[in-house]
Amino acid sequence: MARKHQPKKIIGKLGEAEIVLAQGGTISDSCRRIGVTEQIYYHWRKEYDGLKMDQALRVKQLEKENARLRRAVSDLTLDKLIPQEASRANF
């Protein structure tokens, strides 16, 4: 079962990893210390590197809002297209 990490914890773990790297450790060492695979580490760095805590939370909030709006637009588009397709089929 996959664990869902919160942005606060991810940023904290990335900070820990950076400390290990600054002390001369390797990526493998830092990943072992924070308890994730290298793939997850690189994914987190791509998504969260350089963000502060409040910025990361805001990004996640905006992603949820964006998904909600996309669903609303697709629903409205379908509501408009279905009657158009039905009227074309009758002729």
N, CA, C and O atoms as a GROMACS GRO file, in nm:
protein
  364
    1MET      N    1   0.085  -0.118   0.000
    1MET     CA    2   0.000   0.000   0.000
    1MET      C    3   0.089   0.123   0.000
    1MET      O    4   0.180   0.135   0.083
    2ALA      N    5   0.064   0.213  -0.091
    2ALA     CA    6   0.144   0.334  -0.104
    2ALA      C    7   0.105   0.435   0.004
    2ALA      O    8  -0.013   0.450   0.037
    3ARG      N    9   0.206   0.503   0.057
    3ARG     CA   10   0.179   0.607   0.156
    3ARG      C   11   0.164   0.740   0.084
    3ARG      O   12   0.232   0.767  -0.015
    4LYS      N   13   0.076   0.819   0.134
    4LYS     CA   14   0.056   0.953   0.079
    4LYS      C   15   0.129   1.052   0.168
    4LYS      O   16   0.090   1.073   0.283
    5HIS      N   17   0.233   1.111   0.116
    5HIS     CA   18   0.310   1.207   0.193
    5HIS      C   19   0.249   1.345   0.177
    5HIS      O   20   0.204   1.382   0.069
    6GLN      N   21   0.249   1.420   0.284
    6GLN     CA   22   0.198   1.557   0.283
    6GLN      C   23   0.310   1.651   0.238
    6GLN      O   24   0.427   1.623   0.261
    7PRO      N   25   0.273   1.762   0.172
    7PRO     CA   26   0.377   1.857   0.126
    7PRO      C   27   0.471   1.904   0.236
    7PRO      O   28   0.590   1.923   0.211
    8LYS      N   29   0.419   1.924   0.357
    8LYS     CA   30   0.505   1.967   0.468
    8LYS      C   31   0.615   1.865   0.495
    8LYS      O   32   0.731   1.900   0.511
    9LYS      N   33   0.576   1.738   0.499
    9LYS     CA   34   0.672   1.632   0.527
    9LYS      C   35   0.770   1.614   0.412
    9LYS      O   36   0.888   1.587   0.434
   10ILE      N   37   0.722   1.629   0.290
   10ILE     CA   38   0.810   1.615   0.174
   10ILE      C   39   0.917   1.722   0.176
   10ILE      O   40   1.035   1.693   0.156
   11ILE      N   41   0.878   1.846   0.202
   11ILE     CA   42   0.975   1.955   0.206
   11ILE      C   43   1.073   1.934   0.320
   11ILE      O   44   1.192   1.962   0.305
   12GLY      N   45   1.025   1.885   0.433
   12GLY     CA   46   1.114   1.854   0.544
   12GLY      C   47   1.215   1.746   0.509
   12GLY      O   48   1.333   1.757   0.540
   13LYS      N   49   1.166   1.641   0.443
   13LYS     CA   50   1.255   1.532   0.404
   13LYS      C   51   1.356   1.577   0.298
   13LYS      O   52   1.471   1.534   0.300
   14LEU      N   53   1.313   1.662   0.207
   14LEU     CA   54   1.408   1.715   0.108
   14LEU      C   55   1.516   1.798   0.178
   14LEU      O   56   1.632   1.794   0.138
   15GLY      N   57   1.477   1.871   0.280
   15GLY     CA   58   1.576   1.947   0.358
   15GLY      C   59   1.677   1.856   0.425
   15GLY      O   60   1.796   1.885   0.426
   16GLU      N   61   1.628   1.745   0.483
   16GLU     CA   62   1.717   1.647   0.545
   16GLU      C   63   1.814   1.590   0.442
   16GLU      O   64   1.933   1.573   0.469
   17ALA      N   65   1.761   1.559   0.325
   17ALA     CA   66   1.845   1.502   0.219
   17ALA      C   67   1.952   1.602   0.176
   17ALA      O   68   2.067   1.564   0.151
   18GLU      N   69   1.917   1.729   0.169
   18GLU     CA   70   2.014   1.831   0.131
   18GLU      C   71   2.125   1.842   0.235
   18GLU      O   72   2.241   1.866   0.200
   19ILE      N   73   2.090   1.825   0.362
   19ILE     CA   74   2.192   1.829   0.468
   19ILE      C   75   2.290   1.714   0.451
   19ILE      O   76   2.411   1.733   0.464
   20VAL      N   77   2.238   1.595   0.423
   20VAL     CA   78   2.326   1.479   0.402
   20VAL      C   79   2.417   1.504   0.282
   20VAL      O   80   2.536   1.473   0.287
   21LEU      N   81   2.361   1.559   0.176
   21LEU     CA   82   2.442   1.587   0.057
   21LEU      C   83   2.548   1.693   0.085
   21LEU      O   84   2.660   1.682   0.037
   22ALA      N   85   2.512   1.795   0.163
   22ALA     CA   86   2.608   1.900   0.196
   22ALA      C   87   2.721   1.848   0.283
   22ALA      O   88   2.832   1.902   0.281
   23GLN      N   89   2.695   1.744   0.360
   23GLN     CA   90   2.798   1.684   0.445
   23GLN      C   91   2.884   1.584   0.370
   23GLN      O   92   2.969   1.518   0.429
   24GLY      N   93   2.862   1.574   0.240
   24GLY     CA   94   2.944   1.485   0.157
   24GLY      C   95   2.883   1.350   0.131
   24GLY      O   96   2.950   1.263   0.075
   25GLY      N   97   2.760   1.330   0.170
   25GLY     CA   98   2.692   1.203   0.144
   25GLY      C   99   2.649   1.191  -0.001
   25GLY      O  100   2.656   1.287  -0.077
   26THR      N  101   2.605   1.074  -0.037
   26THR     CA  102   2.556   1.051  -0.174
   26THR      C  103   2.404   1.057  -0.176
   26THR      O  104   2.339   1.064  -0.072
   27ILE      N  105   2.351   1.055  -0.296
   27ILE     CA  106   2.205   1.053  -0.312
   27ILE      C  107   2.149   0.927  -0.245
   27ILE      O  108   2.046   0.932  -0.178
   28SER      N  109   2.217   0.814  -0.262
   28SER     CA  110   2.172   0.689  -0.200
   28SER      C  111   2.167   0.701  -0.049
   28SER      O  112   2.072   0.655   0.015
   29ASP      N  113   2.271   0.764   0.008
   29ASP     CA  114   2.273   0.783   0.154
   29ASP      C  115   2.156   0.868   0.199
   29ASP      O  116   2.087   0.836   0.296
   30SER      N  117   2.133   0.978   0.129
   30SER     CA  118   2.025   1.067   0.170
   30SER      C  119   1.889   1.002   0.153
   30SER      O  120   1.800   1.023   0.235
   31CYS      N  121   1.871   0.922   0.048
   31CYS     CA  122   1.743   0.853   0.027
   31CYS      C  123   1.720   0.749   0.137
   31CYS      O  124   1.609   0.734   0.186
   32ARG      N  125   1.826   0.678   0.174
   32ARG     CA  126   1.814   0.580   0.282
   32ARG      C  127   1.776   0.650   0.412
   32ARG      O  128   1.694   0.599   0.489
   33ARG      N  129   1.835   0.766   0.436
   33ARG     CA  130   1.809   0.838   0.561
   33ARG      C  131   1.665   0.887   0.570
   33ARG      O  132   1.604   0.882   0.677
   34ILE      N  133   1.610   0.935   0.456
   34ILE     CA  134   1.473   0.986   0.461
   34ILE      C  135   1.369   0.878   0.432
   34ILE      O  136   1.249   0.901   0.446
   35GLY      N  137   1.415   0.759   0.392
   35GLY     CA  138   1.326   0.644   0.377
   35GLY      C  139   1.245   0.640   0.248
   35GLY      O  140   1.131   0.595   0.247
   36VAL      N  141   1.306   0.687   0.138
   36VAL     CA  142   1.238   0.680   0.008
   36VAL      C  143   1.336   0.628  -0.096
   36VAL      O  144   1.456   0.623  -0.073
   37THR      N  145   1.282   0.590  -0.211
   37THR     CA  146   1.367   0.546  -0.320
   37THR      C  147   1.423   0.667  -0.394
   37THR      O  148   1.376   0.779  -0.377
   38GLU      N  149   1.525   0.642  -0.475
   38GLU     CA  150   1.584   0.751  -0.552
   38GLU      C  151   1.483   0.809  -0.650
   38GLU      O  152   1.482   0.930  -0.675
   39GLN      N  153   1.398   0.725  -0.707
   39GLN     CA  154   1.297   0.773  -0.801
   39GLN      C  155   1.203   0.871  -0.732
   39GLN      O  156   1.170   0.976  -0.788
   40ILE      N  157   1.159   0.837  -0.612
   40ILE     CA  158   1.069   0.927  -0.538
   40ILE      C  159   1.142   1.055  -0.503
   40ILE      O  160   1.085   1.164  -0.512
   41TYR      N  161   1.269   1.044  -0.462
   41TYR     CA  162   1.348   1.162  -0.428
   41TYR      C  163   1.355   1.258  -0.547
   41TYR      O  164   1.331   1.378  -0.532
   42TYR      N  165   1.388   1.205  -0.664
   42TYR     CA  166   1.398   1.291  -0.783
   42TYR      C  167   1.263   1.348  -0.822
   42TYR      O  168   1.255   1.463  -0.865
   43HIS      N  169   1.157   1.270  -0.806
   43HIS     CA  170   1.021   1.321  -0.835
   43HIS      C  171   0.988   1.437  -0.741
   43HIS      O  172   0.938   1.540  -0.785
   44TRP      N  173   1.016   1.419  -0.613
   44TRP     CA  174   0.990   1.524  -0.515
   44TRP      C  175   1.073   1.648  -0.545
   44TRP      O  176   1.023   1.760  -0.536
   45ARG      N  177   1.199   1.628  -0.581
   45ARG     CA  178   1.284   1.745  -0.613
   45ARG      C  179   1.229   1.820  -0.732
   45ARG      O  180   1.229   1.943  -0.735
   46LYS      N  181   1.182   1.747  -0.830
   46LYS     CA  182   1.125   1.810  -0.950
   46LYS      C  183   1.002   1.893  -0.913
   46LYS      O  184   0.982   2.002  -0.966
   47GLU      N  185   0.921   1.840  -0.823
   47GLU     CA  186   0.794   1.905  -0.789
   47GLU      C  187   0.808   2.012  -0.681
   47GLU      O  188   0.742   2.116  -0.688
   48TYR      N  189   0.893   1.988  -0.580
   48TYR     CA  190   0.895   2.074  -0.462
   48TYR      C  191   1.024   2.152  -0.440
   48TYR      O  192   1.028   2.238  -0.353
   49ASP      N  193   1.129   2.124  -0.514
   49ASP     CA  194   1.258   2.187  -0.486
   49ASP      C  195   1.248   2.338  -0.499
   49ASP      O  196   1.201   2.390  -0.600
   50GLY      N  197   1.293   2.408  -0.398
   50GLY     CA  198   1.294   2.553  -0.400
   50GLY      C  199   1.166   2.617  -0.349
   50GLY      O  200   1.159   2.739  -0.336
   51LEU      N  201   1.066   2.536  -0.320
   51LEU     CA  202   0.941   2.593  -0.270
   51LEU      C  203   0.944   2.601  -0.118
   51LEU      O  204   1.002   2.516  -0.050
   52LYS      N  205   0.881   2.704  -0.068
   52LYS     CA  206   0.862   2.714   0.077
   52LYS      C  207   0.733   2.641   0.111
   52LYS      O  208   0.655   2.605   0.022
   53MET      N  209   0.712   2.619   0.239
   53MET     CA  210   0.598   2.540   0.284
   53MET      C  211   0.466   2.598   0.235
   53MET      O  212   0.383   2.524   0.181
   54ASP      N  213   0.445   2.728   0.252
   54ASP     CA  214   0.317   2.787   0.212
   54ASP      C  215   0.299   2.785   0.061
   54ASP      O  216   0.187   2.773   0.012
   55GLN      N  217   0.409   2.796  -0.013
   55GLN     CA  218   0.399   2.789  -0.159
   55GLN      C  219   0.359   2.649  -0.204
   55GLN      O  220   0.278   2.634  -0.295
   56ALA      N  221   0.416   2.548  -0.142
   56ALA     CA  222   0.383   2.410  -0.178
   56ALA      C  223   0.237   2.379  -0.149
   56ALA      O  224   0.169   2.314  -0.228
   57LEU      N  225   0.189   2.426  -0.034
   57LEU     CA  226   0.048   2.403  -0.001
   57LEU      C  227  -0.043   2.474  -0.100
   57LEU      O  228  -0.147   2.421  -0.138
   58ARG      N  229  -0.004   2.595  -0.141
   58ARG     CA  230  -0.084   2.671  -0.237
   58ARG      C  231  -0.086   2.601  -0.373
   58ARG      O  232  -0.189   2.598  -0.440
   59VAL      N  233   0.027   2.545  -0.414
   59VAL     CA  234   0.033   2.472  -0.542
   59VAL      C  235  -0.063   2.354  -0.539
   59VAL      O  236  -0.137   2.332  -0.635
   60LYS      N  237  -0.062   2.278  -0.430
   60LYS     CA  238  -0.153   2.163  -0.419
   60LYS      C  239  -0.299   2.208  -0.421
   60LYS      O  240  -0.384   2.143  -0.483
   61GLN      N  241  -0.327   2.318  -0.353
   61GLN     CA  242  -0.463   2.371  -0.352
   61GLN      C  243  -0.506   2.412  -0.492
   61GLN      O  244  -0.620   2.386  -0.532
   62LEU      N  245  -0.418   2.477  -0.566
   62LEU     CA  246  -0.450   2.519  -0.702
   62LEU      C  247  -0.467   2.400  -0.796
   62LEU      O  248  -0.550   2.404  -0.886
   63GLU      N  249  -0.389   2.294  -0.775
   63GLU     CA  250  -0.404   2.174  -0.857
   63GLU      C  251  -0.542   2.111  -0.837
   63GLU      O  252  -0.606   2.067  -0.932
   64LYS      N  253  -0.588   2.107  -0.712
   64LYS     CA  254  -0.722   2.053  -0.685
   64LYS      C  255  -0.830   2.139  -0.749
   64LYS      O  256  -0.924   2.087  -0.809
   65GLU      N  257  -0.816   2.271  -0.738
   65GLU     CA  258  -0.914   2.362  -0.797
   65GLU      C  259  -0.915   2.348  -0.949
   65GLU      O  260  -1.021   2.351  -1.012
   66ASN      N  261  -0.797   2.334  -1.008
   66ASN     CA  262  -0.786   2.318  -1.152
   66ASN      C  263  -0.856   2.190  -1.198
   66ASN      O  264  -0.926   2.190  -1.299
   67ALA      N  265  -0.837   2.082  -1.125
   67ALA     CA  266  -0.904   1.955  -1.159
   67ALA      C  267  -1.055   1.970  -1.149
   67ALA      O  268  -1.128   1.920  -1.235
   68ARG      N  269  -1.103   2.039  -1.046
   68ARG     CA  270  -1.247   2.059  -1.030
   68ARG      C  271  -1.303   2.140  -1.146
   68ARG      O  272  -1.410   2.108  -1.199
   69LEU      N  273  -1.232   2.244  -1.187
   69LEU     CA  274  -1.278   2.328  -1.298
   69LEU      C  275  -1.275   2.252  -1.430
   69LEU      O  276  -1.364   2.270  -1.514
   70ARG      N  277  -1.175   2.169  -1.450
   70ARG     CA  278  -1.169   2.088  -1.573
   70ARG      C  279  -1.290   1.994  -1.583
   70ARG      O  280  -1.349   1.978  -1.689
   71ARG      N  281  -1.325   1.933  -1.469
   71ARG     CA  282  -1.443   1.845  -1.469
   71ARG      C  283  -1.569   1.924  -1.501
   71ARG      O  284  -1.656   1.876  -1.574
   72ALA      N  285  -1.581   2.045  -1.446
   72ALA     CA  286  -1.700   2.127  -1.470
   72ALA      C  287  -1.710   2.164  -1.617
   72ALA      O  288  -1.818   2.159  -1.676
   73VAL      N  289  -1.598   2.202  -1.676
   73VAL     CA  290  -1.598   2.239  -1.818
   73VAL      C  291  -1.632   2.118  -1.905
   73VAL      O  292  -1.709   2.130  -2.000
   74SER      N  293  -1.574   2.003  -1.872
   74SER     CA  294  -1.604   1.885  -1.954
   74SER      C  295  -1.751   1.845  -1.941
   74SER      O  296  -1.812   1.802  -2.039
   75ASP      N  297  -1.809   1.857  -1.821
   75ASP     CA  298  -1.950   1.826  -1.803
   75ASP      C  299  -2.037   1.922  -1.886
   75ASP      O  300  -2.132   1.879  -1.952
   76LEU      N  301  -2.005   2.049  -1.882
   76LEU     CA  302  -2.083   2.147  -1.960
   76LEU      C  303  -2.068   2.124  -2.109
   76LEU      O  304  -2.164   2.139  -2.184
   77THR      N  305  -1.949   2.088  -2.152
   77THR     CA  306  -1.925   2.060  -2.293
   77THR      C  307  -2.008   1.940  -2.337
   77THR      O  308  -2.070   1.943  -2.444
   78LEU      N  309  -2.009   1.835  -2.257
   78LEU     CA  310  -2.090   1.717  -2.290
   78LEU      C  311  -2.238   1.751  -2.293
   78LEU      O  312  -2.311   1.705  -2.382
   79ASP      N  313  -2.283   1.831  -2.197
   79ASP     CA  314  -2.424   1.870  -2.194
   79ASP      C  315  -2.462   1.946  -2.320
   79ASP      O  316  -2.577   1.937  -2.365
   80LYS      N  317  -2.369   2.019  -2.378
   80LYS     CA  318  -2.397   2.096  -2.499
   80LYS      C  319  -2.387   2.008  -2.624
   80LYS      O  320  -2.467   2.022  -2.717
   81LEU      N  321  -2.290   1.916  -2.626
   81LEU     CA  322  -2.267   1.836  -2.745
   81LEU      C  323  -2.370   1.724  -2.764
   81LEU      O  324  -2.403   1.690  -2.878
   82ILE      N  325  -2.421   1.668  -2.657
   82ILE     CA  326  -2.515   1.556  -2.669
   82ILE      C  327  -2.641   1.597  -2.745
   82ILE      O  328  -2.682   1.525  -2.836
   83PRO      N  329  -2.705   1.709  -2.710
   83PRO     CA  330  -2.823   1.748  -2.789
   83PRO      C  331  -2.789   1.780  -2.936
   83PRO      O  332  -2.869   1.753  -3.026
   84GLN      N  333  -2.672   1.837  -2.959
   84GLN     CA  334  -2.633   1.866  -3.097
   84GLN      C  335  -2.618   1.738  -3.177
   84GLN      O  336  -2.664   1.730  -3.291
   85GLU      N  337  -2.554   1.639  -3.119
   85GLU     CA  338  -2.536   1.510  -3.188
   85GLU      C  339  -2.670   1.441  -3.210
   85GLU      O  340  -2.691   1.378  -3.313
   86ALA      N  341  -2.760   1.452  -3.112
   86ALA     CA  342  -2.891   1.389  -3.126
   86ALA      C  343  -2.971   1.456  -3.238
   86ALA      O  344  -3.041   1.388  -3.313
   87SER      N  345  -2.962   1.589  -3.250
   87SER     CA  346  -3.036   1.657  -3.355
   87SER      C  347  -2.978   1.626  -3.492
   87SER      O  348  -3.053   1.624  -3.590
   88ARG      N  349  -2.849   1.603  -3.504
   88ARG     CA  350  -2.788   1.568  -3.632
   88ARG      C  351  -2.830   1.427  -3.674
   88ARG      O  352  -2.846   1.399  -3.793
   89ALA      N  353  -2.847   1.339  -3.578
   89ALA     CA  354  -2.884   1.201  -3.608
   89ALA      C  355  -3.027   1.193  -3.661
   89ALA      O  356  -3.059   1.101  -3.737
   90ASN      N  357  -3.112   1.288  -3.623
   90ASN     CA  358  -3.252   1.286  -3.669
   90ASN      C  359  -3.265   1.331  -3.813
   90ASN      O  360  -3.365   1.302  -3.878
   91PHE      N  361  -3.168   1.401  -3.863
   91PHE     CA  362  -3.180   1.452  -4.002
   91PHE      C  363  -3.102   1.373  -4.097
   91PHE      O  364  -3.102   1.402  -4.217
   0.00000   0.00000   0.00000
